Amino acid sequence: VQLQASGGGLVQAGGSLRLSCLASGRTFSSSAMAWFRHMPGRPREAVSSISSESRGSEAIRYYADSVKGRFTISRDNAKNTVYLQMNSLKPEDTTVYYCATAEIEPYYKSYVPRYYDFHSWGQGTQVTVSS
């Protein structure tokens, strides 16, 4: 699986960006997807994740406390793409964002994404929020 992230850029505080991650391969709909970010000097942080929808059930979503109410993750299986809508951006959101994919079964509602669960990563897209 190859992942290509895009959508980063420079925005003022309070602004919005939408990140996209296009996945190659035929297993997208059965794969969990996640967005991570990596702040200098800190471990890679899971920002948000979404479970697969291969069984027809509603997707399970996770959000880090720091982004709850501001970020929304979604997926379009027909386009093999996962999105991260980022609203009310803050300067502390500035960093590189990575998308990643994994097969996680079972996927519990309480699941907190861990970077070592994910086997394929995109190249990262820079998000810069000015104050």
BALOBA-1460 file (C-alpha; in Angstrom, 3 decimals):
// residues 131
<rec num="1" residu="v" x="0.000" y="0.000" z="0.000"/>
<rec num="2" residu="q" x="1.250" y="3.456" z="-0.875"/>
<rec num="3" residu="l" x="-0.118" y="6.586" z="0.747"/>
<rec num="4" residu="q" x="0.099" y="10.111" z="-0.579"/>
<rec num="5" residu="a" x="-0.781" y="12.942" z="1.778"/>
<rec num="6" residu="s" x="-1.632" y="16.449" z="0.667"/>
<rec num="7" residu="g" x="-3.458" y="19.565" z="1.745"/>
<rec num="8" residu="g" x="-1.039" y="21.109" z="4.185"/>
<rec num="9" residu="g" x="-0.082" y="24.743" z="4.052"/>
<rec num="10" residu="l" x="0.164" y="28.038" z="5.875"/>
<rec num="11" residu="v" x="-2.918" y="29.398" z="7.584"/>
<rec num="12" residu="q" x="-3.661" y="31.989" z="10.227"/>
<rec num="13" residu="a" x="-4.850" y="30.975" z="13.668"/>
<rec num="14" residu="g" x="-8.547" y="30.227" z="13.584"/>
<rec num="15" residu="g" x="-8.388" y="29.131" z="9.976"/>
<rec num="16" residu="s" x="-9.052" y="25.757" z="8.383"/>
<rec num="17" residu="l" x="-7.283" y="23.191" z="6.274"/>
<rec num="18" residu="r" x="-8.349" y="19.836" z="4.877"/>
<rec num="19" residu="l" x="-5.738" y="17.134" z="4.609"/>
<rec num="20" residu="s" x="-6.211" y="14.293" z="2.147"/>
<rec num="21" residu="c" x="-4.529" y="10.913" z="1.966"/>
<rec num="22" residu="l" x="-4.873" y="8.873" z="-1.210"/>
<rec num="23" residu="a" x="-4.192" y="5.163" z="-0.834"/>
<rec num="24" residu="s" x="-3.238" y="2.725" z="-3.541"/>
<rec num="25" residu="g" x="-4.305" y="-0.905" z="-3.469"/>
<rec num="26" residu="r" x="-7.550" y="-2.801" z="-3.208"/>
<rec num="27" residu="t" x="-7.733" y="-3.196" z="0.555"/>
<rec num="28" residu="f" x="-8.539" y="0.406" z="1.468"/>
<rec num="29" residu="s" x="-12.117" y="-0.198" z="2.567"/>
<rec num="30" residu="s" x="-11.038" y="-2.962" z="4.945"/>
<rec num="31" residu="s" x="-8.201" y="-0.960" z="6.479"/>
<rec num="32" residu="a" x="-8.146" y="1.400" z="9.405"/>
<rec num="33" residu="m" x="-6.683" y="4.817" z="8.656"/>
<rec num="34" residu="a" x="-5.086" y="7.336" z="10.947"/>
<rec num="35" residu="w" x="-3.418" y="10.719" z="11.054"/>
<rec num="36" residu="f" x="-0.377" y="11.254" z="13.244"/>
<rec num="37" residu="r" x="1.756" y="14.286" z="13.877"/>
<rec num="38" residu="h" x="5.293" y="14.560" z="15.104"/>
<rec num="39" residu="m" x="6.311" y="17.520" z="17.221"/>
<rec num="40" residu="p" x="10.072" y="18.066" z="17.677"/>
<rec num="41" residu="g" x="11.292" y="16.399" z="20.829"/>
<rec num="42" residu="r" x="8.051" y="14.516" z="21.381"/>
<rec num="43" residu="p" x="6.809" y="11.038" z="20.447"/>
<rec num="44" residu="r" x="4.670" y="10.680" z="17.366"/>
<rec num="45" residu="e" x="1.118" y="11.541" z="18.390"/>
<rec num="46" residu="a" x="-2.065" y="10.006" z="17.063"/>
<rec num="47" residu="v" x="-4.343" y="12.854" z="16.044"/>
<rec num="48" residu="s" x="-7.288" y="10.889" z="14.725"/>
<rec num="49" residu="s" x="-8.231" y="7.515" z="13.322"/>
<rec num="50" residu="i" x="-11.144" y="5.828" z="11.609"/>
<rec num="51" residu="s" x="-11.952" y="2.145" z="11.427"/>
<rec num="52" residu="s" x="-12.741" y="0.239" z="8.286"/>
<rec num="53" residu="e" x="-16.281" y="0.056" z="6.974"/>
<rec num="54" residu="s" x="-15.909" y="-3.303" z="5.294"/>
<rec num="55" residu="r" x="-18.625" y="-4.934" z="7.384"/>
<rec num="56" residu="g" x="-21.175" y="-2.237" z="6.748"/>
<rec num="57" residu="s" x="-21.133" y="-0.968" z="10.297"/>
<rec num="58" residu="e" x="-20.638" y="2.667" z="11.183"/>
<rec num="59" residu="a" x="-16.988" y="3.654" z="11.394"/>
<rec num="60" residu="i" x="-15.386" y="4.126" z="14.798"/>
<rec num="61" residu="r" x="-13.483" y="7.365" z="15.192"/>
<rec num="62" residu="y" x="-10.789" y="8.452" z="17.617"/>
<rec num="63" residu="y" x="-9.641" y="11.996" z="18.350"/>
<rec num="64" residu="a" x="-6.854" y="13.186" z="20.562"/>
<rec num="65" residu="d" x="-8.105" y="15.437" z="23.343"/>
<rec num="66" residu="s" x="-6.154" y="18.349" z="21.873"/>
<rec num="67" residu="v" x="-8.191" y="18.273" z="18.647"/>
<rec num="68" residu="k" x="-11.647" y="17.140" z="19.776"/>
<rec num="69" residu="g" x="-14.338" y="19.452" z="18.511"/>
<rec num="70" residu="r" x="-11.975" y="21.021" z="15.960"/>
<rec num="71" residu="f" x="-10.886" y="18.162" z="13.686"/>
<rec num="72" residu="t" x="-13.054" y="15.689" z="11.793"/>
<rec num="73" residu="i" x="-11.868" y="12.520" z="10.109"/>
<rec num="74" residu="s" x="-13.764" y="10.929" z="7.249"/>
<rec num="75" residu="r" x="-13.169" y="8.442" z="4.485"/>
<rec num="76" residu="d" x="-14.415" y="7.937" z="0.942"/>
<rec num="77" residu="n" x="-13.898" y="4.312" z="0.010"/>
<rec num="78" residu="a" x="-14.883" y="4.948" z="-3.598"/>
<rec num="79" residu="k" x="-11.946" y="7.347" z="-3.878"/>
<rec num="80" residu="n" x="-9.551" y="5.414" z="-1.622"/>
<rec num="81" residu="t" x="-9.110" y="8.620" z="0.338"/>
<rec num="82" residu="v" x="-9.196" y="9.627" z="3.978"/>
<rec num="83" residu="y" x="-9.621" y="13.247" z="4.993"/>
<rec num="84" residu="l" x="-8.832" y="15.307" z="8.045"/>
<rec num="85" residu="q" x="-10.840" y="18.510" z="8.244"/>
<rec num="86" residu="m" x="-9.027" y="20.854" z="10.614"/>
<rec num="87" residu="n" x="-10.928" y="23.877" z="11.884"/>
<rec num="88" residu="s" x="-10.073" y="26.517" z="14.470"/>
<rec num="89" residu="l" x="-6.406" y="25.852" z="13.946"/>
<rec num="90" residu="k" x="-3.953" y="26.961" z="16.604"/>
<rec num="91" residu="p" x="-0.226" y="27.732" z="16.387"/>
<rec num="92" residu="e" x="0.434" y="24.609" z="18.482"/>
<rec num="93" residu="d" x="-1.022" y="22.500" z="15.648"/>
<rec num="94" residu="t" x="2.016" y="23.426" z="13.564"/>
<rec num="95" residu="t" x="4.015" y="20.383" z="12.505"/>
<rec num="96" residu="v" x="4.173" y="17.641" z="9.882"/>
<rec num="97" residu="y" x="1.113" y="15.412" z="9.608"/>
<rec num="98" residu="y" x="1.330" y="11.808" z="8.422"/>
<rec num="99" residu="c" x="-1.373" y="9.418" z="7.318"/>
<rec num="100" residu="a" x="-1.036" y="5.723" z="8.003"/>
<rec num="101" residu="t" x="-2.913" y="2.497" z="7.484"/>
<rec num="102" residu="a" x="-3.329" y="-0.739" z="9.392"/>
<rec num="103" residu="e" x="-5.494" y="-3.836" z="9.614"/>
<rec num="104" residu="i" x="-6.798" y="-3.819" z="13.154"/>
<rec num="105" residu="e" x="-9.137" y="-6.592" z="14.172"/>
<rec num="106" residu="p" x="-11.103" y="-6.429" z="16.301"/>
<rec num="107" residu="y" x="-11.434" y="-2.644" z="16.336"/>
<rec num="108" residu="y" x="-12.808" y="-1.649" z="19.697"/>
<rec num="109" residu="k" x="-14.486" y="1.681" z="20.363"/>
<rec num="110" residu="s" x="-11.893" y="2.300" z="23.071"/>
<rec num="111" residu="y" x="-8.952" y="1.786" z="20.701"/>
<rec num="112" residu="v" x="-6.244" y="4.453" z="20.907"/>
<rec num="113" residu="p" x="-4.014" y="4.392" z="17.812"/>
<rec num="114" residu="r" x="-0.371" y="3.475" z="18.396"/>
<rec num="115" residu="y" x="2.191" y="4.256" z="15.727"/>
<rec num="116" residu="y" x="3.640" y="0.722" z="15.795"/>
<rec num="117" residu="d" x="0.261" y="-0.739" z="14.821"/>
<rec num="118" residu="f" x="0.487" y="0.990" z="11.442"/>
<rec num="119" residu="h" x="2.566" y="-0.563" z="8.672"/>
<rec num="120" residu="s" x="2.327" y="1.937" z="5.817"/>
<rec num="121" residu="w" x="2.922" y="5.661" z="6.036"/>
<rec num="122" residu="g" x="2.541" y="8.622" z="3.748"/>
<rec num="123" residu="q" x="5.313" y="11.130" z="3.190"/>
<rec num="124" residu="g" x="3.885" y="13.797" z="5.481"/>
<rec num="125" residu="t" x="2.414" y="17.188" z="4.801"/>
<rec num="126" residu="q" x="3.457" y="20.369" z="6.621"/>
<rec num="127" residu="v" x="0.847" y="22.380" z="8.488"/>
<rec num="128" residu="t" x="1.891" y="25.833" z="9.690"/>
<rec num="129" residu="v" x="-0.443" y="28.002" z="11.731"/>
<rec num="130" residu="s" x="0.615" y="31.590" z="12.287"/>
<rec num="131" residu="s" x="-0.478" y="33.591" z="15.300"/>
